[in-house]
Structures are given as structure tokens and as C-alpha cells.
Amino acid sequence: MKIFLIGFMGSGKTHWGRLLSEKLGMRFFDLDEQIIEQAGKTINEVFETEGEEQFRLREKEILHIITESHDSFVMACGGGAPCYFNNIVYMNHSGTTVWIHTPLETIFDRLIEEKEKRPLIKNLSDDQLQSYINKKFADRRIYYEQAKIAIDEEPIEIEKLIDKIFHA
């Protein structure tokens, strides 16, 4: 089984991915961490030195390599991963996609604390961040909605998440 967690930045994909992989006894991959390892640079450095397009190409390449070389895993995908190069179609074809649909207010509160670590938002004021979240989410929602499963309960219960995945 291949499980792809998608959703907006700050939605908790890595947190839930680690918990899921532990509960299910499956390998965990964080797509951003894999990009950092392959590039030998932080995500910020990849964006600054190579640009977003190169980042997205690396993201797609690593997504395909992991998917094609492992029979089962849980993967936390970057917030934009499903939105480029038909990645959402590829993920849906290859496994089970789960949209962690966290309320935008919660995402805003989390991202205020994490701005420095996130290249797309690190230079935004709080008001600009709120506008960015609203616009980007509106742009990306069409991709997130293509997930096989949507989890929008707050707080998420791991047992319910597992149940939804196995009964999708």
C-alpha cells in the first residue's frame, strides 16, 4: 500500500505521516526531506539558487523514484506537490491519496511561527501571509479535492484516519 498525504503547507502532513507509518509498520518519506538530501541544500537554498521550477522538477523526480522503487510507504508531500506535472493523477494511480484538510485559521497560526523555514512565505507580513494562504489555497483546492480521501475532522484521530484509508 502506498499512501500519499497532501494538503496545504502547515496542515500537519509530516506529523500525521510519521504517526501513520509507525502505526501501520510502513516506511515513512517526507518528500521535502528527500529533496534536501538529494540536493544537498535546504529548501530555501534550492528556491534561492535554482528557482521554484527546478524545485518542482526535483520534487516530481523524487516522487516517481520513491513510488516506483517501494511497494509500500507513507509519504508526506509538499503543499504544492499535487499541483504540478499531473502529480495528483500519478499519485491517485499509484496509491491512496489523503487530503489533510486543516482549517485555514489553524494553518495561519502555525505558519506565523514557521515563516523563516518556508521559502514561499518567509518575507511576508502577517497580513500578506493571510492573503497568500487564501489565494494559494483557492488555486490548489482543485488538486487537493482530487484526493481519494479527505480528512477534515479537528482534531484528527489516528484510528479514524486508518479506518478511512482501509475503507476507501
Backbone as CSV, one residue per row, in Angstrom:
resi,resn,N_x,N_y,N_z,CA_x,CA_y,CA_z,C_x,C_y,C_z
1,MET,0.839,-1.183,0.000,0.000,0.000,0.000,0.881,1.243,0.000
2,LYS,0.518,2.195,-0.841,1.231,3.466,-0.930,0.250,4.567,-0.550
3,ILE,0.605,5.324,0.469,-0.267,6.372,0.989,0.432,7.711,0.810
4,PHE,-0.236,8.624,0.117,0.289,9.965,-0.134,-0.557,10.962,0.651
5,LEU,0.061,11.680,1.577,-0.644,12.722,2.324,-0.417,14.047,1.621
6,ILE,-1.514,14.706,1.279,-1.429,16.002,0.601,-2.202,17.024,1.412
7,GLY,-1.952,18.287,1.115,-2.649,19.373,1.796,-1.766,20.602,1.825
8,PHE,-2.331,21.679,2.281,-1.630,22.961,2.302,-0.472,22.914,3.291
9,MET,0.543,23.757,3.051,1.657,23.818,3.996,1.114,24.127,5.393
10,GLY,1.683,23.448,6.377,1.244,23.656,7.752,0.029,22.848,8.153
11,SER,-0.452,21.968,7.265,-1.665,21.197,7.580,-1.383,20.002,8.487
12,GLY,-0.120,19.615,8.620,0.215,18.501,9.503,0.550,17.211,8.784
13,LYS,0.889,17.298,7.511,1.168,16.087,6.727,2.335,15.278,7.301
14,THR,3.409,15.940,7.670,4.571,15.232,8.216,4.231,14.608,9.566
15,HIS,3.569,15.353,10.415,3.163,14.836,11.731,2.312,13.573,11.583
16,TRP,1.268,13.654,10.773,0.360,12.517,10.609,1.022,11.391,9.820
17,GLY,1.904,11.749,8.901,2.629,10.732,8.148,3.504,9.873,9.052
18,ARG,4.211,10.520,9.962,5.061,9.769,10.900,4.211,8.854,11.787
19,LEU,3.106,9.381,12.304,2.223,8.569,13.154,1.632,7.391,12.380
20,LEU,1.164,7.670,11.171,0.585,6.614,10.333,1.601,5.517,10.037
21,SER,2.792,5.909,9.643,3.799,4.920,9.286,4.157,4.057,10.493
22,GLU,4.228,4.668,11.651,4.533,3.917,12.870,3.408,2.926,13.186
23,LYS,2.172,3.399,13.143,1.014,2.538,13.449,0.871,1.395,12.455
24,LEU,1.178,1.670,11.183,0.985,0.672,10.133,2.243,-0.155,9.866
25,GLY,3.339,0.211,10.514,4.596,-0.508,10.292,5.113,-0.343,8.876
26,MET,4.930,0.851,8.331,5.358,1.138,6.958,6.454,2.208,6.968
27,ARG,7.255,2.214,5.941,8.312,3.211,5.809,7.688,4.581,5.593
28,PHE,8.323,5.605,6.157,7.853,6.979,6.011,8.838,7.780,5.175
29,PHE,8.307,8.557,4.247,9.099,9.500,3.471,8.465,10.882,3.570
30,ASP,9.283,11.877,3.808,8.856,13.266,3.699,9.483,13.765,2.396
31,LEU,8.663,14.117,1.427,9.164,14.486,0.104,10.142,15.656,0.177
32,ASP,9.845,16.656,1.012,10.764,17.787,1.153,12.110,17.335,1.727
33,GLU,12.098,16.453,2.712,13.354,15.956,3.286,14.165,15.188,2.246
34,GLN,13.489,14.467,1.378,14.181,13.739,0.313,14.814,14.702,-0.686
35,ILE,14.142,15.811,-0.963,14.693,16.829,-1.863,15.948,17.439,-1.236
36,ILE,15.892,17.745,0.048,17.040,18.312,0.769,18.223,17.356,0.679
37,GLU,17.954,16.077,0.912,19.021,15.078,0.870,19.644,14.982,-0.531
38,GLN,18.786,14.936,-1.556,19.292,14.804,-2.929,20.045,16.054,-3.379
39,ALA,19.506,17.226,-3.034,20.098,18.484,-3.491,21.326,18.880,-2.672
40,GLY,21.406,18.390,-1.440,22.485,18.830,-0.562,22.318,20.271,-0.135
41,LYS,21.072,20.764,-0.186,20.737,22.145,0.169,19.402,22.145,0.899
42,THR,19.147,23.204,1.646,17.832,23.371,2.250,16.826,23.723,1.149
43,ILE,15.554,23.600,1.474,14.510,24.003,0.515,14.696,25.489,0.169
44,ASN,14.960,26.319,1.190,15.202,27.745,0.933,16.333,27.940,-0.065
45,GLU,17.425,27.203,0.115,18.577,27.340,-0.784,18.247,26.872,-2.204
46,VAL,17.477,25.803,-2.333,17.082,25.342,-3.671,16.263,26.435,-4.355
47,PHE,15.302,27.012,-3.641,14.486,28.082,-4.221,15.357,29.277,-4.608
48,GLU,16.277,29.673,-3.714,17.094,30.867,-3.961,18.095,30.669,-5.091
49,THR,18.717,29.480,-5.180,19.779,29.275,-6.167,19.292,28.666,-7.478
50,GLU,18.194,27.903,-7.424,17.742,27.208,-8.627,16.359,27.640,-9.092
51,GLY,15.580,28.240,-8.196,14.243,28.696,-8.539,13.181,27.630,-8.288
52,GLU,11.933,28.087,-8.288,10.823,27.182,-7.991,10.658,26.106,-9.059
53,GLU,10.880,26.443,-10.324,10.696,25.452,-11.391,11.629,24.248,-11.198
54,GLN,12.885,24.512,-10.869,13.827,23.409,-10.644,13.429,22.604,-9.411
55,PHE,12.948,23.307,-8.387,12.460,22.618,-7.196,11.328,21.665,-7.565
56,ARG,10.380,22.132,-8.359,9.226,21.307,-8.752,9.670,20.103,-9.596
57,LEU,10.677,20.297,-10.435,11.202,19.170,-11.221,11.853,18.129,-10.316
58,ARG,12.629,18.576,-9.342,13.235,17.648,-8.370,12.144,16.902,-7.609
59,GLU,11.126,17.634,-7.209,10.018,17.071,-6.451,9.348,15.934,-7.229
60,LYS,9.077,16.196,-8.510,8.450,15.186,-9.364,9.354,13.967,-9.523
61,GLU,10.617,14.205,-9.787,11.567,13.112,-9.989,11.652,12.215,-8.754
62,ILE,11.773,12.817,-7.589,11.900,12.034,-6.354,10.590,11.323,-6.034
63,LEU,9.461,11.973,-6.280,8.159,11.332,-6.105,8.090,10.048,-6.919
64,HIS,8.501,10.115,-8.176,8.461,8.948,-9.059,9.458,7.877,-8.623
65,ILE,10.662,8.277,-8.263,11.681,7.304,-7.850,11.209,6.525,-6.625
66,ILE,10.732,7.216,-5.614,10.281,6.533,-4.387,9.087,5.642,-4.692
67,THR,8.133,6.171,-5.428,6.918,5.411,-5.731,7.232,4.138,-6.505
68,GLU,8.130,4.234,-7.451,8.426,3.088,-8.303,9.412,2.105,-7.672
69,SER,10.097,2.514,-6.620,11.095,1.623,-6.021,10.683,1.047,-4.664
70,HIS,9.464,1.339,-4.215,8.975,0.805,-2.937,7.560,0.273,-3.106
71,ASP,7.301,-0.867,-2.484,5.972,-1.473,-2.567,4.972,-0.819,-1.624
72,SER,5.462,-0.327,-0.493,4.552,0.304,0.463,5.289,1.395,1.225
73,PHE,4.560,2.446,1.548,5.115,3.565,2.311,3.991,4.538,2.636
74,VAL,4.322,5.469,3.525,3.517,6.652,3.774,4.400,7.826,3.385
75,MET,3.866,8.729,2.563,4.642,9.887,2.121,3.904,11.179,2.438
76,ALA,4.605,12.093,3.109,4.113,13.453,3.288,4.629,14.260,2.106
77,CYS,3.707,14.738,1.290,4.077,15.503,0.095,4.049,16.998,0.415
78,GLY,4.901,17.760,-0.240,4.866,19.207,-0.070,3.516,19.761,-0.506
79,GLY,3.165,20.921,0.010,1.856,21.515,-0.274,1.569,21.715,-1.751
80,GLY,2.611,21.985,-2.543,2.402,22.202,-3.976,2.579,20.958,-4.820
81,ALA,3.060,19.889,-4.222,3.392,18.675,-4.996,2.254,18.171,-5.882
82,PRO,1.010,18.124,-5.394,-0.050,17.596,-6.262,-0.431,18.527,-7.415
83,CYS,0.049,19.760,-7.375,-0.421,20.795,-8.287,0.417,20.957,-9.549
84,TYR,1.473,20.187,-9.694,2.378,20.332,-10.829,2.562,18.996,-11.542
85,PHE,2.783,19.058,-12.857,3.144,17.899,-13.681,2.167,16.725,-13.548
86,ASN,0.886,17.009,-13.316,-0.106,15.942,-13.129,0.257,14.989,-11.995
87,ASN,0.978,15.487,-10.989,1.372,14.636,-9.863,0.175,14.036,-9.141
88,ILE,-0.933,14.777,-9.030,-2.096,14.233,-8.326,-2.653,13.026,-9.084
89,VAL,-2.658,13.066,-10.393,-3.123,11.932,-11.200,-2.184,10.742,-10.992
90,TYR,-0.890,11.005,-11.012,0.109,9.957,-10.797,-0.064,9.320,-9.407
91,MET,-0.218,10.144,-8.384,-0.386,9.621,-7.023,-1.673,8.807,-6.902
92,ASN,-2.760,9.309,-7.467,-4.032,8.570,-7.414,-3.919,7.225,-8.129
93,HIS,-3.193,7.192,-9.219,-2.999,5.953,-9.970,-2.097,4.975,-9.208
94,SER,-1.152,5.517,-8.443,-0.140,4.694,-7.780,-0.509,4.236,-6.380
95,GLY,-1.467,4.902,-5.750,-1.791,4.555,-4.368,-3.015,5.296,-3.863
96,THR,-3.041,5.520,-2.573,-4.161,6.189,-1.912,-3.735,7.595,-1.511
97,THR,-4.459,8.585,-2.007,-4.177,9.977,-1.650,-5.118,10.401,-0.534
98,VAL,-4.557,11.089,0.450,-5.325,11.554,1.610,-5.076,13.051,1.757
99,TRP,-6.147,13.819,1.646,-6.064,15.272,1.820,-6.268,15.591,3.291
100,ILE,-5.238,16.128,3.933,-5.357,16.629,5.298,-5.881,18.057,5.173
101,HIS,-7.178,18.192,5.347,-7.874,19.463,5.118,-8.020,20.210,6.439
102,THR,-6.966,20.885,6.799,-6.903,21.635,8.054,-7.521,23.013,7.847
103,PRO,-8.298,23.519,8.821,-8.876,24.867,8.685,-7.803,25.921,8.420
104,LEU,-8.124,26.884,7.563,-7.155,27.903,7.183,-6.700,28.755,8.375
105,GLU,-7.569,28.940,9.364,-7.179,29.699,10.552,-6.069,28.966,11.308
106,THR,-6.192,27.655,11.390,-5.176,26.842,12.059,-3.864,26.898,11.276
107,ILE,-3.960,26.808,9.962,-2.769,26.888,9.118,-2.081,28.237,9.311
108,PHE,-2.844,29.310,9.317,-2.278,30.647,9.523,-1.519,30.705,10.848
109,ASP,-2.139,30.231,11.923,-1.492,30.256,13.242,-0.178,29.468,13.235
110,ARG,-0.176,28.332,12.574,1.046,27.517,12.502,2.124,28.199,11.661
111,LEU,1.714,28.759,10.524,2.696,29.339,9.608,3.320,30.626,10.135
112,ILE,2.612,31.361,10.962,3.180,32.553,11.602,4.459,32.158,12.345
113,GLU,4.414,30.989,12.987,5.546,30.509,13.783,6.661,29.907,12.925
114,GLU,6.358,29.531,11.693,7.313,28.780,10.858,7.775,29.538,9.617
115,LYS,7.490,30.822,9.535,7.763,31.562,8.294,9.208,31.443,7.822
116,GLU,10.164,31.527,8.702,11.578,31.512,8.308,11.988,30.232,7.598
117,LYS,11.310,29.129,7.901,11.674,27.834,7.322,11.003,27.579,5.982
118,ARG,10.134,28.484,5.558,9.324,28.247,4.366,9.588,29.325,3.318
119,PRO,10.241,28.937,2.208,10.695,29.939,1.242,9.590,30.754,0.584
120,LEU,8.431,30.193,0.409,7.369,30.926,-0.286,6.736,32.008,0.580
121,ILE,6.943,31.942,1.904,6.257,32.897,2.785,7.193,33.653,3.715
122,LYS,8.477,33.361,3.681,9.365,33.887,4.720,9.451,35.408,4.760
123,ASN,9.197,36.086,3.666,9.311,37.552,3.644,7.959,38.269,3.701
124,LEU,6.906,37.550,4.037,5.572,38.152,4.062,5.219,38.696,5.450
125,SER,4.528,39.831,5.472,3.961,40.329,6.726,2.790,39.419,7.096
126,ASP,2.273,39.567,8.293,1.150,38.732,8.712,-0.065,38.924,7.800
127,ASP,-0.355,40.185,7.424,-1.483,40.439,6.517,-1.236,39.820,5.143
128,GLN,-0.010,39.953,4.651,0.330,39.350,3.363,0.235,37.829,3.443
129,LEU,0.642,37.260,4.570,0.550,35.816,4.757,-0.898,35.359,4.682
130,GLN,-1.795,36.082,5.337,-3.214,35.719,5.299,-3.737,35.752,3.866
131,SER,-3.381,36.782,3.113,-3.808,36.882,1.709,-3.201,35.762,0.872
132,TYR,-1.920,35.463,1.118,-1.236,34.386,0.393,-1.936,33.050,0.632
133,ILE,-2.227,32.750,1.882,-2.897,31.481,2.224,-4.226,31.388,1.493
134,ASN,-5.020,32.448,1.564,-6.342,32.432,0.929,-6.239,32.227,-0.579
135,LYS,-5.315,32.939,-1.229,-5.179,32.829,-2.685,-4.621,31.468,-3.089
136,LYS,-3.514,31.064,-2.455,-2.894,29.783,-2.815,-3.841,28.618,-2.555
137,PHE,-4.547,28.675,-1.447,-5.483,27.593,-1.147,-6.570,27.543,-2.216
138,ALA,-7.082,28.692,-2.622,-8.102,28.727,-3.680,-7.549,28.125,-4.972
139,ASP,-6.283,28.416,-5.295,-5.655,27.868,-6.506,-5.435,26.359,-6.402
140,ARG,-5.069,25.888,-5.226,-4.676,24.486,-5.047,-5.827,23.564,-4.684
141,ARG,-6.900,24.123,-4.215,-8.031,23.311,-3.750,-8.488,22.303,-4.808
142,ILE,-8.507,22.701,-6.071,-8.953,21.821,-7.155,-8.107,20.544,-7.226
143,TYR,-6.840,20.647,-6.872,-5.960,19.469,-6.855,-6.193,18.651,-5.587
144,TYR,-6.276,19.337,-4.457,-6.497,18.635,-3.194,-7.811,17.848,-3.215
145,GLU,-8.820,18.427,-3.840,-10.132,17.770,-3.882,-10.129,16.487,-4.708
146,GLN,-9.086,16.256,-5.482,-8.993,15.027,-6.265,-8.481,13.846,-5.436
147,ALA,-8.102,14.101,-4.187,-7.641,13.021,-3.310,-8.763,12.010,-3.115
148,LYS,-8.391,10.760,-2.932,-9.375,9.702,-2.722,-10.074,9.843,-1.374
149,ILE,-9.383,10.417,-0.400,-9.920,10.580,0.953,-9.649,12.007,1.401
150,ALA,-10.624,12.623,2.061,-10.427,13.938,2.679,-10.660,13.791,4.182
151,ILE,-9.719,14.298,4.947,-9.824,14.283,6.404,-9.972,15.728,6.844
152,ASP,-11.139,16.066,7.373,-11.327,17.440,7.815,-11.798,17.533,9.255
153,GLU,-11.668,16.432,9.982,-12.005,16.487,11.400,-10.889,17.198,12.150
154,GLU,-11.248,17.979,13.128,-10.273,18.628,14.012,-10.703,18.319,15.428
155,PRO,-9.913,17.697,16.219,-8.615,17.137,15.872,-8.781,15.785,15.180
156,ILE,-7.777,15.408,14.441,-7.780,14.118,13.746,-7.478,13.019,14.764
157,GLU,-8.184,11.919,14.624,-7.887,10.740,15.447,-7.231,9.703,14.540
158,ILE,-6.077,9.206,14.947,-5.292,8.299,14.104,-6.087,7.047,13.730
159,GLU,-6.883,6.523,14.651,-7.669,5.323,14.351,-8.708,5.593,13.264
160,LYS,-9.348,6.761,13.317,-10.318,7.129,12.274,-9.622,7.319,10.928
161,LEU,-8.439,7.897,10.956,-7.667,8.094,9.738,-7.338,6.746,9.094
162,ILE,-6.852,5.820,9.904,-6.525,4.479,9.399,-7.770,3.781,8.863
163,ASP,-8.863,3.901,9.575,-10.123,3.282,9.142,-10.558,3.830,7.787
164,LYS,-10.477,5.142,7.605,-10.854,5.747,6.328,-9.955,5.253,5.189
165,ILE,-8.672,5.128,5.465,-7.734,4.686,4.435,-8.053,3.255,3.994
166,PHE,-8.332,2.400,4.952,-8.567,0.994,4.613,-9.966,0.728,4.086
167,HIS,-10.856,1.690,4.192,-12.211,1.528,3.671,-12.509,2.478,2.520
168,ALA,-11.449,3.022,1.939,-11.653,3.953,0.800,-12.028,3.179,-0.456
